[in-house]
């Protein structure tokens, strides 16, 4: 069973992390953590309730690893509850720290920053995973900014993409989503549509993995989703005839 982080408990864990890091490291050297992915969405927006892990860029002395482990032990968290694994994915950019914004400081030594707005959208677009929250998060961010009276333009998103990734192309599904969002100007319904689509994709992958554990890999996931969708549709058609 996967653990879920909320904005409230995430801040509790960061508070504890700051205390432990200060105790282990002293007060001379500060640490910086830049939140990306679901952690950044939770920190900045209201439309999403939880995430299963916290992606981050960590700038700190070596004792931070021990501090993270101790927080894990205290609260019975997954050992990798705060990790830099996303740095190995295509959504990572060396420019993330430069475009990050201040969030909170804990124990006067641990500064938390986040990626937000058009840069977070750019990261989600570059990732473009149909079975995660990438696509619905994009619609959700745009929806919330418009509600707050600070809409995000397509031009600013394109600039953010170029800032983070240069001329690297986005996944096709991300281009389709971006065009759909700005063509229809109906963020709420697009958000609901992709939220349901992502839920279905996870169900397809779970169903497939039950019998094909060793075949579920990143490169063939989209093919598997389409295969399972077609199989379910054919089954439904057969039952209706």
C-alpha positions as CSV (number, residue, x, y, z in Angstrom):
1,X,0.0,0.0,0.0
2,X,1.5,3.4,-1.0
3,X,1.8,6.2,1.5
4,X,0.1,9.5,0.7
5,X,1.6,12.9,1.5
6,X,-0.6,15.9,2.1
7,X,0.3,19.5,2.4
8,X,-0.2,19.3,6.1
9,X,1.8,16.2,6.9
10,X,4.5,17.2,4.4
11,X,5.2,20.3,6.4
12,X,5.3,18.3,9.6
13,X,8.0,16.1,8.1
14,X,10.0,19.0,6.8
15,X,9.9,20.6,10.3
16,X,11.2,17.4,11.8
17,X,13.8,17.2,9.1
18,X,15.0,20.7,9.8
19,X,15.4,19.9,13.5
20,X,17.3,16.7,12.9
21,X,19.5,18.2,10.3
22,X,20.4,21.1,12.6
23,X,21.3,18.7,15.4
24,X,23.5,16.6,13.1
25,X,25.1,19.3,11.0
26,X,25.2,22.3,13.3
27,X,24.3,25.8,12.3
28,X,27.1,26.9,10.0
29,X,26.0,25.3,6.8
30,X,22.4,25.7,5.5
31,X,20.6,23.2,3.3
32,X,18.3,23.8,0.4
33,X,15.6,21.6,-1.0
34,X,13.7,22.4,-4.3
35,X,10.4,20.6,-4.5
36,X,9.2,19.4,-7.9
37,X,6.4,17.1,-9.1
38,X,3.6,16.3,-6.7
39,X,5.3,18.0,-3.7
40,X,5.4,21.3,-5.6
41,X,1.8,21.0,-6.6
42,X,0.8,20.3,-2.9
43,X,2.8,23.3,-1.7
44,X,1.3,25.8,-4.1
45,X,-2.2,24.6,-5.2
46,X,-5.4,23.4,-3.7
47,X,-6.9,21.2,-6.4
48,X,-4.8,18.2,-5.5
49,X,-5.0,16.5,-2.1
50,X,-2.0,14.1,-2.0
51,X,1.1,12.6,-3.6
52,X,2.8,9.3,-3.1
53,X,6.4,10.6,-3.0
54,X,8.3,13.9,-2.9
55,X,10.6,14.7,-5.8
56,X,13.3,17.2,-5.0
57,X,16.7,18.6,-5.8
58,X,18.7,18.5,-2.5
59,X,21.7,20.8,-1.9
60,X,23.2,19.9,1.5
61,X,26.0,18.3,3.4
62,X,26.2,14.5,3.5
63,X,24.3,14.2,6.8
64,X,21.1,15.1,5.1
65,X,20.8,11.5,4.0
66,X,20.9,10.4,7.6
67,X,18.4,13.1,8.6
68,X,15.9,11.9,5.9
69,X,16.3,8.4,7.2
70,X,15.6,9.4,10.8
71,X,12.4,11.2,9.8
72,X,11.4,8.0,7.9
73,X,12.0,6.0,11.1
74,X,10.1,8.4,13.4
75,X,7.0,8.6,11.2
76,X,7.2,5.2,9.6
77,X,7.6,6.7,6.1
78,X,8.9,4.9,3.0
79,X,12.7,5.1,3.1
80,X,12.7,7.1,-0.1
81,X,10.0,9.5,1.0
82,X,12.2,12.5,-0.1
83,X,14.3,11.6,-3.1
84,X,16.1,12.9,-6.2
85,X,15.1,10.0,-8.4
86,X,13.4,12.3,-10.9
87,X,16.8,13.7,-11.8
88,X,17.2,10.6,-14.0
89,X,14.0,11.4,-15.9
90,X,13.4,13.6,-18.9
91,X,11.5,16.2,-16.9
92,X,14.7,17.2,-15.0
93,X,16.6,20.3,-15.9
94,X,19.8,21.9,-14.5
95,X,17.9,25.2,-14.5
96,X,15.3,24.2,-11.9
97,X,17.0,25.8,-9.0
98,X,17.3,29.1,-10.9
99,X,13.5,29.2,-11.6
100,X,12.4,28.0,-8.2
101,X,10.7,30.2,-5.6
102,X,10.9,30.4,-1.8
103,X,8.4,28.3,0.2
104,X,9.4,27.9,3.8
105,X,12.4,27.8,6.2
106,X,12.6,25.2,9.0
107,X,14.8,25.5,12.1
108,X,16.5,28.5,10.5
109,X,18.7,26.2,8.5
110,X,16.6,24.2,6.0
111,X,15.2,26.3,3.2
112,X,12.5,24.7,1.1
113,X,11.9,26.1,-2.4
114,X,9.4,25.0,-5.1
115,X,9.0,24.9,-8.8
116,X,5.7,26.6,-9.7
117,X,3.4,28.0,-12.4
118,X,4.6,27.8,-16.0
119,X,7.8,26.0,-15.1
120,X,5.9,23.3,-13.2
121,X,3.6,23.0,-16.2
122,X,6.7,22.7,-18.5
123,X,8.0,19.8,-16.4
124,X,4.7,18.1,-16.5
125,X,4.4,18.5,-20.2
126,X,7.9,17.1,-20.8
127,X,7.1,14.1,-18.6
128,X,3.6,13.6,-20.2
129,X,2.8,10.3,-18.3
130,X,-0.7,9.1,-19.0
131,X,-0.9,7.0,-15.9
132,X,0.3,9.6,-13.4
133,X,-1.1,13.0,-12.6
134,X,1.0,14.9,-15.1
135,X,-1.8,15.9,-17.6
136,X,-4.5,16.6,-15.0
137,X,-2.0,18.6,-12.9
138,X,-1.4,20.9,-16.0
139,X,-5.1,21.6,-16.3
140,X,-5.5,22.0,-12.6
141,X,-2.7,24.6,-12.3
142,X,-4.1,26.6,-15.2
143,X,-7.6,26.4,-13.7
144,X,-6.5,27.6,-10.3
145,X,-4.4,30.5,-11.6
146,X,-7.4,31.7,-13.7
147,X,-9.7,31.5,-10.6
148,X,-7.1,33.6,-8.7
149,X,-7.1,36.2,-11.4
150,X,-3.5,35.4,-12.6
151,X,-4.0,33.4,-15.8
152,X,-0.9,31.7,-17.4
153,X,-0.5,32.4,-21.1
154,X,0.5,29.8,-23.6
155,X,3.4,32.1,-24.5
156,X,4.8,32.0,-21.0
157,X,4.6,28.2,-21.0
158,X,6.5,28.0,-24.3
159,X,9.1,30.3,-22.8
160,X,9.4,28.1,-19.7
161,X,9.8,25.0,-21.9
162,X,12.6,26.6,-23.8
163,X,14.3,27.9,-20.6
164,X,14.3,24.4,-19.1
165,X,14.7,22.1,-22.1
166,X,15.9,24.2,-25.1
167,X,14.6,22.7,-28.4
168,X,13.9,19.3,-26.9
169,X,10.5,18.1,-28.2
170,X,7.6,17.3,-25.9
171,X,5.6,14.0,-26.0
172,X,2.8,14.1,-28.6
173,X,0.2,13.8,-26.0
174,X,1.5,16.9,-24.3
175,X,1.2,19.0,-27.5
176,X,-2.4,17.7,-27.9
177,X,-3.3,18.7,-24.3
178,X,-1.8,22.1,-24.5
179,X,-3.7,22.8,-27.8
180,X,-6.9,21.5,-26.3
181,X,-6.6,23.6,-23.2
182,X,-6.1,26.9,-25.0
183,X,-8.5,26.2,-27.8
184,X,-11.5,25.3,-25.7
185,X,-10.6,27.5,-22.7
186,X,-12.4,25.0,-20.4
187,X,-9.8,24.0,-17.9
188,X,-12.3,22.5,-15.4
189,X,-13.8,20.0,-17.8
190,X,-10.4,19.1,-19.3
191,X,-9.1,18.6,-15.8
192,X,-11.9,16.2,-15.0
193,X,-11.4,14.4,-18.4
194,X,-7.7,13.7,-17.8
195,X,-8.2,12.8,-14.2
196,X,-10.6,10.0,-15.2
197,X,-8.3,9.0,-18.1
198,X,-5.3,8.7,-15.8
199,X,-7.3,6.6,-13.3
200,X,-8.3,4.3,-16.2
201,X,-4.7,4.1,-17.3
202,X,-3.6,3.0,-13.9
203,X,-6.3,0.4,-13.8
204,X,-5.1,-1.0,-17.2
205,X,-1.5,-1.2,-16.0
206,X,-2.5,-2.9,-12.8
207,X,-4.5,-5.4,-14.7
208,X,-1.7,-6.0,-17.1
209,X,1.0,-6.3,-14.4
210,X,-1.0,-9.0,-12.6
211,X,-0.1,-11.5,-15.4
212,X,3.0,-9.8,-16.9
213,X,5.1,-8.5,-14.0
214,X,8.4,-8.5,-15.9
215,X,7.0,-6.8,-19.1
216,X,5.9,-3.5,-17.6
217,X,8.6,-1.0,-18.5
218,X,8.7,2.7,-19.2
219,X,9.3,2.3,-23.0
220,X,6.2,0.2,-23.6
221,X,3.7,1.6,-21.1
222,X,1.7,3.7,-23.6
223,X,1.4,0.7,-25.9
224,X,0.2,-1.4,-23.0
225,X,-2.4,1.2,-22.0
226,X,-3.8,1.3,-25.5
227,X,-3.8,-2.5,-25.8
228,X,-5.7,-2.9,-22.5
229,X,-8.1,-0.1,-23.4
230,X,-8.9,-1.8,-26.7
231,X,-9.3,-5.2,-25.0
232,X,-11.7,-3.7,-22.5
233,X,-13.8,-2.0,-25.2
234,X,-14.0,-5.2,-27.2
235,X,-15.1,-7.1,-24.1
236,X,-17.8,-4.4,-23.4
237,X,-19.0,-4.6,-27.0
238,X,-19.2,-8.3,-26.8
239,X,-21.2,-8.2,-23.6
240,X,-23.6,-5.7,-25.1
241,X,-24.3,-7.8,-28.2
